[in-house]
């Protein structure tokens, strides 16, 4: 699902910071 991909990207982005 596209939503799942967006969530994963968001978590990864937060993890980077």
KOLGU-975637 format. One record per atom (N, C-alpha, C, O): residue in three letters; x, y, z; atom name. Coordinates in Angstrom, 2 decimals. Example, Ala and Ser with C-alpha at 12.3 -4.5 7.8 and 13.67 -1.06 7.14 Angstrom:
2
atom residuo ALA | x 13.19 | y -5.69 | z 7.80 | atomo N
atom residuo ALA | x 12.30 | y -4.50 | z 7.80 | atomo CA
atom residuo ALA | x 13.20 | y -3.30 | z 7.80 | atomo C
atom residuo ALA | x 14.24 | y -3.32 | z 8.46 | atomo O
atom residuo SER | x 12.85 | y -2.25 | z 7.08 | atomo N
atom residuo SER | x 13.67 | y -1.06 | z 7.14 | atomo CA
atom residuo SER | x 12.90 | y 0.03 | z 7.87 | atomo C
atom residuo SER | x 13.41 | y 1.14 | z 8.04 | atomo O
END
This chain:
17
atom residuo UNK | x 0.85 | y -1.21 | z 0.00 | atomo N
atom residuo UNK | x 0.00 | y 0.00 | z 0.00 | atomo CA
atom residuo UNK | x 0.88 | y 1.25 | z 0.00 | atomo C
atom residuo UNK | x 1.93 | y 1.28 | z 0.64 | atomo O
atom residuo UNK | x 0.45 | y 2.26 | z -0.71 | atomo N
atom residuo UNK | x 1.25 | y 3.49 | z -0.77 | atomo CA
atom residuo UNK | x 1.35 | y 4.13 | z 0.61 | atomo C
atom residuo UNK | x 2.39 | y 4.67 | z 0.98 | atomo O
atom residuo UNK | x 0.26 | y 4.06 | z 1.38 | atomo N
atom residuo UNK | x 0.26 | y 4.66 | z 2.72 | atomo CA
atom residuo UNK | x 1.36 | y 4.04 | z 3.57 | atomo C
atom residuo UNK | x 2.05 | y 4.74 | z 4.31 | atomo O
atom residuo UNK | x 1.51 | y 2.72 | z 3.47 | atomo N
atom residuo UNK | x 2.53 | y 2.03 | z 4.26 | atomo CA
atom residuo UNK | x 3.92 | y 2.55 | z 3.89 | atomo C
atom residuo UNK | x 4.77 | y 2.74 | z 4.76 | atomo O
atom residuo UNK | x 4.13 | y 2.79 | z 2.60 | atomo N
atom residuo UNK | x 5.43 | y 3.30 | z 2.15 | atomo CA
atom residuo UNK | x 5.68 | y 4.69 | z 2.73 | atomo C
atom residuo UNK | x 6.80 | y 5.00 | z 3.15 | atomo O
atom residuo UNK | x 4.66 | y 5.51 | z 2.75 | atomo N
atom residuo UNK | x 4.79 | y 6.87 | z 3.30 | atomo CA
atom residuo UNK | x 5.13 | y 6.79 | z 4.79 | atomo C
atom residuo UNK | x 5.98 | y 7.54 | z 5.28 | atomo O
atom residuo UNK | x 4.46 | y 5.89 | z 5.51 | atomo N
atom residuo UNK | x 4.72 | y 5.75 | z 6.95 | atomo CA
atom residuo UNK | x 6.17 | y 5.31 | z 7.17 | atomo C
atom residuo UNK | x 6.86 | y 5.84 | z 8.03 | atomo O
atom residuo UNK | x 6.62 | y 4.34 | z 6.36 | atomo N
atom residuo UNK | x 7.99 | y 3.84 | z 6.50 | atomo CA
atom residuo UNK | x 8.98 | y 4.96 | z 6.23 | atomo C
atom residuo UNK | x 9.98 | y 5.09 | z 6.93 | atomo O
atom residuo UNK | x 8.70 | y 5.78 | z 5.21 | atomo N
atom residuo UNK | x 9.60 | y 6.89 | z 4.88 | atomo CA
atom residuo UNK | x 9.61 | y 7.91 | z 6.02 | atomo C
atom residuo UNK | x 10.66 | y 8.45 | z 6.36 | atomo O
atom residuo UNK | x 8.47 | y 8.15 | z 6.59 | atomo N
atom residuo UNK | x 8.38 | y 9.11 | z 7.70 | atomo CA
atom residuo UNK | x 9.19 | y 8.62 | z 8.89 | atomo C
atom residuo UNK | x 9.93 | y 9.39 | z 9.50 | atomo O
atom residuo UNK | x 9.05 | y 7.34 | z 9.23 | atomo N
atom residuo UNK | x 9.78 | y 6.78 | z 10.38 | atomo CA
atom residuo UNK | x 11.28 | y 6.85 | z 10.11 | atomo C
atom residuo UNK | x 12.06 | y 7.20 | z 11.00 | atomo O
atom residuo UNK | x 11.68 | y 6.53 | z 8.88 | atomo N
atom residuo UNK | x 13.11 | y 6.56 | z 8.54 | atomo CA
atom residuo UNK | x 13.63 | y 7.99 | z 8.62 | atomo C
atom residuo UNK | x 14.75 | y 8.23 | z 9.08 | atomo O
atom residuo UNK | x 12.82 | y 8.94 | z 8.17 | atomo N
atom residuo UNK | x 13.23 | y 10.34 | z 8.21 | atomo CA
atom residuo UNK | x 13.42 | y 10.80 | z 9.65 | atomo C
atom residuo UNK | x 14.37 | y 11.51 | z 9.96 | atomo O
atom residuo UNK | x 12.50 | y 10.39 | z 10.53 | atomo N
atom residuo UNK | x 12.59 | y 10.77 | z 11.94 | atomo CA
atom residuo UNK | x 13.81 | y 10.09 | z 12.57 | atomo C
atom residuo UNK | x 14.50 | y 10.68 | z 13.40 | atomo O
atom residuo UNK | x 14.07 | y 8.84 | z 12.17 | atomo N
atom residuo UNK | x 15.19 | y 8.09 | z 12.74 | atomo CA
atom residuo UNK | x 16.50 | y 8.77 | z 12.37 | atomo C
atom residuo UNK | x 17.45 | y 8.76 | z 13.16 | atomo O
atom residuo UNK | x 16.57 | y 9.35 | z 11.18 | atomo N
atom residuo UNK | x 17.79 | y 10.02 | z 10.74 | atomo CA
atom residuo UNK | x 18.10 | y 11.20 | z 11.66 | atomo C
atom residuo UNK | x 19.25 | y 11.45 | z 11.99 | atomo O
atom residuo UNK | x 17.07 | y 11.92 | z 12.06 | atomo N
atom residuo UNK | x 17.27 | y 13.08 | z 12.93 | atomo CA
atom residuo UNK | x 17.49 | y 12.65 | z 14.35 | atomo C
atom residuo UNK | x 17.68 | y 13.50 | z 15.22 | atomo O
END
